[in-house]
Every structure is written in C-alpha cells, then in structure tokens.
C-alpha cells in the first residue's frame, strides 16, 4: 500500500491530471461526496490510498509517515523546513512569492507585513536590512493593506488578478514556486522500488511535455 497526501484546492486537480497522464491510477472525482480519503485496490501499482489535506498539513502527514509521499507547493516546504525528501519539481501550480502593497507605499520603508509565511517574510526583510512587524494571517491576505492593517503583504501571486482587484501592485518577486513531490524518509527506504517508479514515470511524463512545448 502506498499512501499519497495531496494538497486540497488548486494544486490537487493539477496533480491528479499529471498522475493520470503518467498512467498512475488516481481517483476519478475528488469532489465526490466530500470524501477526504480515496482507496484504489489492487491496481497495477498495488493498493493506493489518496488523502486530501490542507496544503500546510501535507508535510506533517509525510514527515510522520502516515503518508509515504505527498504533493505540496515549494512555498510550504520553504516555510516549514520539514524532515522530508523533495524528489521532483512537478512544475504544476506555478506562481511567485511576492512582496506587494498599494502603489502609494512603494517608496516608503516597509513597517508592517501581513503573511501566511512569517519565517520567510522575516528572512526576506532581514536580508534587506529591515526589521518589520509581521502580522500572521491564514487567508484573505490582500485585505490587510486595503483596510490599513499593514503596508505590505508577502504572498503568492499567480495571475495577479487578486492583487489588481484590491488596487495592489508587486514590489518585489522573492521566489518562484511550483508543486513538489516529497517522500517520507523511511518510506523512501522501505518502499524504495515503488517510490522510485513513481518519481521515474512522473519525471518521464514531465520530460515529454517539455518536449511537446519545444
Ligand atoms: P492570482 O489572483 O491568480 O494572482 O492568485 C492569487 C491568490 O491565490 C492569492 O490569494 C494567493 O494566496 C492564491 N494562490 C496563488 N497561487 C497559488 C497556488 N499555487 N497555490 C495556492 N494558492 C495560490
């Protein structure tokens, strides 16, 4: 049995599509009956169990070994620095970690920053020689500068639509982010053949799509 933790939300659909393209059995409909666990028995890969969990929790499931492998954004991995192996850049859910704010604030020094990434935000502003007050939030980050809670946000930007809708602009692009395949360290030893096979077929599928783009 191989247990796979997927980040719920926009990355899960992309992960499942990639899985299927690579010929790995995957659940047909993730929204079905609000299920959070899907079991596929006796597939060509043996028994497969998929867990749908919050993105920030994927590394926890994998580090503690209740999931053998997981798919999660590089943003979460950078913020958490967990004891897991990062095996492959899946290239899905591409976006950027950015500092953003209202255009009128661009030339003023950062003072207060709203974010889901307090550690990365702290490291970034320290590297700029600035001590800022970090305001940790778990969602709707873009609201913070609009209502005057902070003068900056540090968050993911994909299309820029959300920033634009709030009258905000990117001040700096800090890191490129995409979904990564991660593995539990002991599963990587005890289920090595299966984990290697998974990494290999996904890697081959990605190489094929890069070829198709050329
Ligand atoms: P967008 O409007 O496309 O720039 O998306 C921005 C909003 O979606 C922000 O609230 C981000 O936190 C969130 N977001 C963007 N990309 C991702 C991603 N790859 N995974 C999860 N959330 C994302």
py3Dmol code that shows the C-alpha trace and the ligand (Angstrom):
import py3Dmol

protein = """\
ATOM      1  CA  UNK A   1       0.000   0.000   0.000  1.00  0.00           C
ATOM      2  CA  UNK A   2       1.265   3.439  -0.964  1.00  0.00           C
ATOM      3  CA  UNK A   3      -0.375   6.444   0.708  1.00  0.00           C
ATOM      4  CA  UNK A   4      -0.271   9.767  -1.123  1.00  0.00           C
ATOM      5  CA  UNK A   5      -1.133  13.104   0.518  1.00  0.00           C
ATOM      6  CA  UNK A   6      -2.397  15.743  -1.883  1.00  0.00           C
ATOM      7  CA  UNK A   7      -2.890  19.425  -1.096  1.00  0.00           C
ATOM      8  CA  UNK A   8      -6.589  20.242  -1.388  1.00  0.00           C
ATOM      9  CA  UNK A   9      -7.553  23.069  -3.704  1.00  0.00           C
ATOM     10  CA  UNK A  10      -5.996  24.308  -6.880  1.00  0.00           C
ATOM     11  CA  UNK A  11      -2.954  22.028  -6.720  1.00  0.00           C
ATOM     12  CA  UNK A  12      -4.941  18.779  -6.265  1.00  0.00           C
ATOM     13  CA  UNK A  13      -6.659  18.900  -9.656  1.00  0.00           C
ATOM     14  CA  UNK A  14      -3.377  19.624 -11.431  1.00  0.00           C
ATOM     15  CA  UNK A  15      -1.638  16.816  -9.517  1.00  0.00           C
ATOM     16  CA  UNK A  16      -4.350  14.315 -10.365  1.00  0.00           C
ATOM     17  CA  UNK A  17      -4.251  15.309 -14.056  1.00  0.00           C
ATOM     18  CA  UNK A  18      -0.487  14.789 -14.133  1.00  0.00           C
ATOM     19  CA  UNK A  19      -0.820  11.458 -12.294  1.00  0.00           C
ATOM     20  CA  UNK A  20      -3.362  10.224 -14.845  1.00  0.00           C
ATOM     21  CA  UNK A  21      -1.285  11.443 -17.801  1.00  0.00           C
ATOM     22  CA  UNK A  22       1.617   9.456 -16.408  1.00  0.00           C
ATOM     23  CA  UNK A  23      -0.594   6.348 -16.209  1.00  0.00           C
ATOM     24  CA  UNK A  24      -0.806   6.209 -12.405  1.00  0.00           C
ATOM     25  CA  UNK A  25      -4.263   5.170 -11.131  1.00  0.00           C
ATOM     26  CA  UNK A  26      -5.975   8.107  -9.433  1.00  0.00           C
ATOM     27  CA  UNK A  27      -9.477   8.915  -8.132  1.00  0.00           C
ATOM     28  CA  UNK A  28     -11.920   9.976 -10.850  1.00  0.00           C
ATOM     29  CA  UNK A  29     -13.640  12.750  -8.949  1.00  0.00           C
ATOM     30  CA  UNK A  30     -12.023  14.459  -5.990  1.00  0.00           C
ATOM     31  CA  UNK A  31     -15.179  16.362  -5.062  1.00  0.00           C
ATOM     32  CA  UNK A  32     -17.196  13.162  -4.757  1.00  0.00           C
ATOM     33  CA  UNK A  33     -19.228  13.164  -1.539  1.00  0.00           C
ATOM     34  CA  UNK A  34     -16.723  15.493   0.141  1.00  0.00           C
ATOM     35  CA  UNK A  35     -14.519  12.473   0.782  1.00  0.00           C
ATOM     36  CA  UNK A  36     -11.040  13.156   2.153  1.00  0.00           C
ATOM     37  CA  UNK A  37      -9.692   9.668   1.526  1.00  0.00           C
ATOM     38  CA  UNK A  38      -9.847   7.566  -1.636  1.00  0.00           C
ATOM     39  CA  UNK A  39      -8.677   3.962  -1.819  1.00  0.00           C
ATOM     40  CA  UNK A  40      -7.924   2.192  -5.085  1.00  0.00           C
ATOM     41  CA  UNK A  41      -7.417  -1.520  -4.501  1.00  0.00           C
ATOM     42  CA  UNK A  42      -5.290  -3.975  -6.486  1.00  0.00           C
ATOM     43  CA  UNK A  43      -4.139  -1.571  -9.180  1.00  0.00           C
ATOM     44  CA  UNK A  44      -1.059  -2.168 -11.327  1.00  0.00           C
ATOM     45  CA  UNK A  45       0.699  -0.202  -8.573  1.00  0.00           C
ATOM     46  CA  UNK A  46      -0.804  -2.311  -5.775  1.00  0.00           C
ATOM     47  CA  UNK A  47      -3.205  -0.653  -3.321  1.00  0.00           C
ATOM     48  CA  UNK A  48      -3.139   3.128  -3.482  1.00  0.00           C
ATOM     49  CA  UNK A  49      -4.611   5.461  -0.886  1.00  0.00           C
ATOM     50  CA  UNK A  50      -5.040   9.180  -1.539  1.00  0.00           C
ATOM     51  CA  UNK A  51      -5.503  11.656   1.307  1.00  0.00           C
ATOM     52  CA  UNK A  52      -6.804  15.158   0.624  1.00  0.00           C
ATOM     53  CA  UNK A  53      -5.442  17.523   3.244  1.00  0.00           C
ATOM     54  CA  UNK A  54      -4.822  21.238   3.717  1.00  0.00           C
ATOM     55  CA  UNK A  55      -1.686  22.327   1.831  1.00  0.00           C
ATOM     56  CA  UNK A  56       0.124  23.391   5.017  1.00  0.00           C
ATOM     57  CA  UNK A  57      -0.537  19.938   6.522  1.00  0.00           C
ATOM     58  CA  UNK A  58       0.911  17.836   3.676  1.00  0.00           C
ATOM     59  CA  UNK A  59       4.489  17.933   5.072  1.00  0.00           C
ATOM     60  CA  UNK A  60       3.167  16.881   8.505  1.00  0.00           C
ATOM     61  CA  UNK A  61       1.413  13.779   7.094  1.00  0.00           C
ATOM     62  CA  UNK A  62       4.553  12.881   5.156  1.00  0.00           C
ATOM     63  CA  UNK A  63       7.098  13.613   7.892  1.00  0.00           C
ATOM     64  CA  UNK A  64       5.166  11.477  10.405  1.00  0.00           C
ATOM     65  CA  UNK A  65       4.857   8.665   7.872  1.00  0.00           C
ATOM     66  CA  UNK A  66       1.056   8.379   7.670  1.00  0.00           C
ATOM     67  CA  UNK A  67       1.566   9.298   4.026  1.00  0.00           C
ATOM     68  CA  UNK A  68       4.522   7.831   2.130  1.00  0.00           C
ATOM     69  CA  UNK A  69       4.613  10.599  -0.432  1.00  0.00           C
ATOM     70  CA  UNK A  70       2.921  13.947  -0.924  1.00  0.00           C
ATOM     71  CA  UNK A  71       2.450  16.800  -3.340  1.00  0.00           C
ATOM     72  CA  UNK A  72       2.825  20.290  -1.957  1.00  0.00           C
ATOM     73  CA  UNK A  73       3.952  23.768  -3.009  1.00  0.00           C
ATOM     74  CA  UNK A  74       7.568  24.807  -2.627  1.00  0.00           C
ATOM     75  CA  UNK A  75       6.291  27.803  -0.608  1.00  0.00           C
ATOM     76  CA  UNK A  76       5.056  25.479   2.149  1.00  0.00           C
ATOM     77  CA  UNK A  77       8.302  23.476   2.090  1.00  0.00           C
ATOM     78  CA  UNK A  78      10.449  26.600   2.344  1.00  0.00           C
ATOM     79  CA  UNK A  79       8.373  27.958   5.223  1.00  0.00           C
ATOM     80  CA  UNK A  80       8.330  24.723   7.226  1.00  0.00           C
ATOM     81  CA  UNK A  81      11.763  23.176   6.586  1.00  0.00           C
ATOM     82  CA  UNK A  82      10.490  19.655   7.357  1.00  0.00           C
ATOM     83  CA  UNK A  83      12.408  16.393   7.566  1.00  0.00           C
ATOM     84  CA  UNK A  84      11.201  15.002   4.223  1.00  0.00           C
ATOM     85  CA  UNK A  85      12.865  14.275   0.902  1.00  0.00           C
ATOM     86  CA  UNK A  86      11.999  16.536  -2.016  1.00  0.00           C
ATOM     87  CA  UNK A  87      12.095  14.232  -5.043  1.00  0.00           C
ATOM     88  CA  UNK A  88      10.749  16.103  -8.032  1.00  0.00           C
ATOM     89  CA  UNK A  89       9.602  19.511  -9.259  1.00  0.00           C
ATOM     90  CA  UNK A  90       6.212  18.721 -10.820  1.00  0.00           C
ATOM     91  CA  UNK A  91       6.005  22.127 -12.500  1.00  0.00           C
ATOM     92  CA  UNK A  92       2.296  22.447 -11.674  1.00  0.00           C
ATOM     93  CA  UNK A  93       0.654  25.252  -9.647  1.00  0.00           C
ATOM     94  CA  UNK A  94       3.314  27.707 -10.767  1.00  0.00           C
ATOM     95  CA  UNK A  95       3.275  31.076  -9.059  1.00  0.00           C
ATOM     96  CA  UNK A  96       5.595  33.526  -7.293  1.00  0.00           C
ATOM     97  CA  UNK A  97       6.107  34.573  -3.705  1.00  0.00           C
ATOM     98  CA  UNK A  98       5.943  38.350  -3.817  1.00  0.00           C
ATOM     99  CA  UNK A  99       6.010  41.439  -1.677  1.00  0.00           C
ATOM    100  CA  UNK A 100       3.109  43.658  -2.669  1.00  0.00           C
ATOM    101  CA  UNK A 101       1.278  46.723  -1.489  1.00  0.00           C
ATOM    102  CA  UNK A 102      -0.561  49.869  -2.523  1.00  0.00           C
ATOM    103  CA  UNK A 103       1.422  51.846  -5.156  1.00  0.00           C
ATOM    104  CA  UNK A 104       1.494  54.876  -2.814  1.00  0.00           C
ATOM    105  CA  UNK A 105       3.590  52.813  -0.349  1.00  0.00           C
ATOM    106  CA  UNK A 106       6.218  51.643  -2.837  1.00  0.00           C
ATOM    107  CA  UNK A 107       8.824  54.277  -1.906  1.00  0.00           C
ATOM    108  CA  UNK A 108       8.179  54.167   1.847  1.00  0.00           C
ATOM    109  CA  UNK A 109      10.089  51.701   4.025  1.00  0.00           C
ATOM    110  CA  UNK A 110       8.197  48.539   4.972  1.00  0.00           C
ATOM    111  CA  UNK A 111       6.845  48.630   8.549  1.00  0.00           C
ATOM    112  CA  UNK A 112       4.103  46.006   8.907  1.00  0.00           C
ATOM    113  CA  UNK A 113       3.691  42.947   6.686  1.00  0.00           C
ATOM    114  CA  UNK A 114       0.727  40.552   6.531  1.00  0.00           C
ATOM    115  CA  UNK A 115       1.531  36.971   5.541  1.00  0.00           C
ATOM    116  CA  UNK A 116       0.941  33.224   5.775  1.00  0.00           C
ATOM    117  CA  UNK A 117       4.743  32.856   5.713  1.00  0.00           C
ATOM    118  CA  UNK A 118       6.143  34.507   8.859  1.00  0.00           C
ATOM    119  CA  UNK A 119       9.534  32.770   8.684  1.00  0.00           C
ATOM    120  CA  UNK A 120      10.151  33.509   5.012  1.00  0.00           C
ATOM    121  CA  UNK A 121       8.939  37.082   5.453  1.00  0.00           C
ATOM    122  CA  UNK A 122      11.282  37.620   8.380  1.00  0.00           C
ATOM    123  CA  UNK A 123      14.227  36.137   6.442  1.00  0.00           C
ATOM    124  CA  UNK A 124      13.461  38.269   3.395  1.00  0.00           C
ATOM    125  CA  UNK A 125      13.237  41.588   5.250  1.00  0.00           C
ATOM    126  CA  UNK A 126      16.293  40.767   7.378  1.00  0.00           C
ATOM    127  CA  UNK A 127      18.232  40.139   4.174  1.00  0.00           C
ATOM    128  CA  UNK A 128      17.187  43.657   3.142  1.00  0.00           C
ATOM    129  CA  UNK A 129      18.423  45.006   6.470  1.00  0.00           C
ATOM    130  CA  UNK A 130      14.913  45.884   7.658  1.00  0.00           C
ATOM    131  CA  UNK A 131      13.208  44.898  10.888  1.00  0.00           C
ATOM    132  CA  UNK A 132       9.466  44.746  10.193  1.00  0.00           C
ATOM    133  CA  UNK A 133       6.484  43.784  12.282  1.00  0.00           C
ATOM    134  CA  UNK A 134       4.987  40.580  10.914  1.00  0.00           C
ATOM    135  CA  UNK A 135       1.218  40.114  11.099  1.00  0.00           C
ATOM    136  CA  UNK A 136       0.446  36.411  10.614  1.00  0.00           C
ATOM    137  CA  UNK A 137      -2.845  35.695   8.828  1.00  0.00           C
ATOM    138  CA  UNK A 138      -4.175  32.436   7.411  1.00  0.00           C
ATOM    139  CA  UNK A 139      -6.102  33.825   4.430  1.00  0.00           C
ATOM    140  CA  UNK A 140      -7.516  36.898   2.648  1.00  0.00           C
ATOM    141  CA  UNK A 141      -4.074  38.476   2.957  1.00  0.00           C
ATOM    142  CA  UNK A 142      -4.855  41.065   0.266  1.00  0.00           C
ATOM    143  CA  UNK A 143      -7.406  42.681   2.567  1.00  0.00           C
ATOM    144  CA  UNK A 144      -4.754  43.756   5.102  1.00  0.00           C
ATOM    145  CA  UNK A 145      -3.277  46.727   3.197  1.00  0.00           C
ATOM    146  CA  UNK A 146      -6.701  47.730   1.868  1.00  0.00           C
ATOM    147  CA  UNK A 147      -8.085  48.325   5.353  1.00  0.00           C
ATOM    148  CA  UNK A 148      -4.841  49.694   6.784  1.00  0.00           C
ATOM    149  CA  UNK A 149      -3.773  46.715   8.890  1.00  0.00           C
ATOM    150  CA  UNK A 150      -0.364  46.573   7.166  1.00  0.00           C
ATOM    151  CA  UNK A 151       1.588  48.463   4.472  1.00  0.00           C
ATOM    152  CA  UNK A 152       2.826  45.324   2.741  1.00  0.00           C
ATOM    153  CA  UNK A 153       1.803  41.732   2.086  1.00  0.00           C
ATOM    154  CA  UNK A 154       4.078  38.753   1.411  1.00  0.00           C
ATOM    155  CA  UNK A 155       2.026  36.217  -0.533  1.00  0.00           C
ATOM    156  CA  UNK A 156       1.637  34.030  -3.604  1.00  0.00           C
ATOM    157  CA  UNK A 157       0.753  35.695  -6.882  1.00  0.00           C
ATOM    158  CA  UNK A 158      -0.303  33.615  -9.841  1.00  0.00           C
ATOM    159  CA  UNK A 159      -2.189  35.690 -12.435  1.00  0.00           C
ATOM    160  CA  UNK A 160      -2.121  38.960 -10.470  1.00  0.00           C
ATOM    161  CA  UNK A 161      -5.919  39.193 -10.648  1.00  0.00           C
ATOM    162  CA  UNK A 162      -6.422  39.243  -6.876  1.00  0.00           C
ATOM    163  CA  UNK A 163      -3.826  41.996  -6.387  1.00  0.00           C
ATOM    164  CA  UNK A 164      -5.374  44.063  -9.161  1.00  0.00           C
ATOM    165  CA  UNK A 165      -8.859  43.656  -7.722  1.00  0.00           C
ATOM    166  CA  UNK A 166      -7.560  45.212  -4.495  1.00  0.00           C
ATOM    167  CA  UNK A 167      -5.575  48.028  -6.135  1.00  0.00           C
ATOM    168  CA  UNK A 168      -2.247  46.435  -5.119  1.00  0.00           C
ATOM    169  CA  UNK A 169       0.975  46.001  -7.108  1.00  0.00           C
ATOM    170  CA  UNK A 170       4.030  43.743  -6.809  1.00  0.00           C
ATOM    171  CA  UNK A 171       7.011  45.498  -5.166  1.00  0.00           C
ATOM    172  CA  UNK A 172       9.391  42.537  -5.383  1.00  0.00           C
ATOM    173  CA  UNK A 173       9.392  38.939  -6.614  1.00  0.00           C
ATOM    174  CA  UNK A 174      11.047  36.789  -3.970  1.00  0.00           C
ATOM    175  CA  UNK A 175      10.846  33.186  -5.231  1.00  0.00           C
ATOM    176  CA  UNK A 176       9.399  31.000  -7.947  1.00  0.00           C
ATOM    177  CA  UNK A 177       7.004  28.376  -6.593  1.00  0.00           C
ATOM    178  CA  UNK A 178       5.651  25.117  -8.038  1.00  0.00           C
ATOM    179  CA  UNK A 179       4.337  21.816  -6.711  1.00  0.00           C
ATOM    180  CA  UNK A 180       6.894  19.271  -5.473  1.00  0.00           C
ATOM    181  CA  UNK A 181       6.785  15.528  -4.913  1.00  0.00           C
ATOM    182  CA  UNK A 182       8.025  14.763  -1.405  1.00  0.00           C
ATOM    183  CA  UNK A 183       8.620  11.473   0.427  1.00  0.00           C
ATOM    184  CA  UNK A 184       8.795  10.237   3.978  1.00  0.00           C
ATOM    185  CA  UNK A 185      12.398   9.326   4.773  1.00  0.00           C
ATOM    186  CA  UNK A 186      11.749   5.792   5.974  1.00  0.00           C
ATOM    187  CA  UNK A 187       9.165   5.062   3.237  1.00  0.00           C
ATOM    188  CA  UNK A 188      11.876   6.080   0.811  1.00  0.00           C
ATOM    189  CA  UNK A 189      13.940   3.164   2.140  1.00  0.00           C
ATOM    190  CA  UNK A 190      11.222   0.555   2.794  1.00  0.00           C
ATOM    191  CA  UNK A 191       9.147   1.268  -0.340  1.00  0.00           C
ATOM    192  CA  UNK A 192      12.055   2.339  -2.486  1.00  0.00           C
ATOM    193  CA  UNK A 193      11.031   0.445  -5.654  1.00  0.00           C
ATOM    194  CA  UNK A 194       7.531   1.936  -5.643  1.00  0.00           C
ATOM    195  CA  UNK A 195       8.672   5.481  -4.800  1.00  0.00           C
ATOM    196  CA  UNK A 196      11.409   5.321  -7.446  1.00  0.00           C
ATOM    197  CA  UNK A 197       8.929   4.070 -10.013  1.00  0.00           C
ATOM    198  CA  UNK A 198       6.551   6.915  -9.180  1.00  0.00           C
ATOM    199  CA  UNK A 199       9.335   9.502  -9.469  1.00  0.00           C
ATOM    200  CA  UNK A 200      10.530   7.964 -12.730  1.00  0.00           C
ATOM    201  CA  UNK A 201       7.169   7.856 -14.536  1.00  0.00           C
ATOM    202  CA  UNK A 202       6.262  11.360 -13.374  1.00  0.00           C
ATOM    203  CA  UNK A 203       9.692  12.637 -14.449  1.00  0.00           C
ATOM    204  CA  UNK A 204       9.296  10.975 -17.844  1.00  0.00           C
ATOM    205  CA  UNK A 205       5.830  12.470 -18.278  1.00  0.00           C
ATOM    206  CA  UNK A 206       7.216  15.938 -17.469  1.00  0.00           C
ATOM    207  CA  UNK A 207      10.107  15.470 -19.899  1.00  0.00           C
ATOM    208  CA  UNK A 208       7.600  14.510 -22.616  1.00  0.00           C
ATOM    209  CA  UNK A 209       5.520  17.638 -22.038  1.00  0.00           C
ATOM    210  CA  UNK A 210       8.656  19.804 -22.136  1.00  0.00           C
ATOM    211  CA  UNK A 211       9.468  18.149 -25.492  1.00  0.00           C
ATOM    212  CA  UNK A 212       5.936  18.902 -26.700  1.00  0.00           C
ATOM    213  CA  UNK A 213       6.394  22.584 -25.866  1.00  0.00           C
ATOM    214  CA  UNK A 214       9.612  22.920 -27.899  1.00  0.00           C
TER     215      UNK A 214
END
"""
ligand_1 = """\
23
LIG
P -3.996 35.273 -8.535
O -5.181 36.184 -8.388
O -4.136 34.298 -9.654
O -2.692 36.061 -8.634
O -3.908 34.369 -7.219
C -3.635 34.984 -6.004
C -4.371 34.347 -4.861
O -4.395 32.941 -4.965
C -3.682 34.665 -3.556
O -4.662 34.795 -2.542
C -2.761 33.505 -3.341
O -2.545 33.254 -1.958
C -3.503 32.357 -4.023
N -2.599 31.498 -4.810
C -1.954 31.836 -5.945
N -1.256 30.802 -6.439
C -1.456 29.772 -5.600
C -1.004 28.410 -5.556
N -0.185 27.906 -6.472
N -1.407 27.651 -4.522
C -2.237 28.156 -3.599
N -2.691 29.404 -3.565
C -2.318 30.218 -4.556
"""
view = py3Dmol.view(width=600, height=400)
view.addModel(protein, "pdb")
view.setStyle({"model": 0}, {"cartoon": {"style": "trace"}})
view.addModel(ligand_1, "xyz")
view.setStyle({"model": 1}, {"stick": {}})
view.zoomTo()
view.show()
